[in-house]
Amino acid sequence: MLGRFASVAVRRVAASKSTSTAAAPKAQISLSAQRRWISDKVALENLKYNTSIKVSLNEIRDAPGAKKKAIRLGRGRGGRRGKTGGRGQDGQTGRQGGHIKMGFEGGQTPFYKKVRKFGFTNNGFKRTHQAVSLARLQYWIDTGRIDPSKPINMLTLIRSGASGTLRKRDVGVKLLSDGAEWFKAKGLTIEVTSASKKAIETIKANGGNIRLVYYNRTGLQALLHPEKYDHEGHIETPKGLRTLPYLPPPPAHTLRKIDIKFEQPAQFPGWLKRQQRLVEKAKAAGETVPEATVQLLEKVAADLKA
């Protein structure tokens, strides 16, 4: 194919040269003839360059060592892997998919069971959070998904989509400082479980207020699903109304990097009203009310006002 193309190109160049020298002056050659002569000359030069390279399709191969010859198994004792194919004699490991699990010692008590356990883990008490960055919070405010003029709590963040749904071990939402350099929201009032030191400083620098609150499992349920509770803090169950328990104050826990203690939110205001009615009813009936109950109700009322 290349030889035929070369001969045609050579004949065209020779014919153009003969006509240009014998028939007419060079100035009288048509423009199309000049273009054809130039294209044939370029093709001839490219052909000479390509044929000078000692490469052809039948000489293209993989690099040495790129492909290894496959070992054929079970093709007689004359081969490298004949008869049993490198699996040894009969048994569990001689079968397809047969293997011995790690730590198995033939039925005797394995070594890892003879040695006592060391150390401990607190994974069962691990506190995890759903994270929300300042950049995401600012974007949610700019797009109108969160109203900055109203108080923002974890219910607002989760329902708007800024935070993910709380999982099994999640105890709340944590505010992170990613994007603090372009956070511009002014006068925010936000309530989360935890926050980084820089996030708190950024909120306060813009004239906002941030509270770190403590919720237990029942409190989170009442906060995230208020439609399941009535105004007195009851929940509908198959057996009827169930009274929500009083949420005790949070444990004495302080965030190490921030030195801020948890605050107790007013989770069950209906609980206090119901207990006060029960005390008044007992007094009207002439029953004695324990002093500890009265002190507890006074303490809860003071905490809710604070």
Salt bridges, closest charged atoms under 4 A:
ASP40 OD1 - ARG12 NH1 3.43
GLU191 OE1 - ARG211 NH1 3.00
GLU227 OE1 - ARG159 NH2 3.31
GLU227 OE2 - HIS225 ND1 3.50
ASP230 OD2 - HIS234 ND1 3.44
GLU232 OE2 - HIS231 NE2 3.89
GLU232 OE2 - ARG277 NH2 2.63
GLU263 OE1 - ARG211 NE 2.89
ASP303 OD2 - LYS299 NZ 3.20
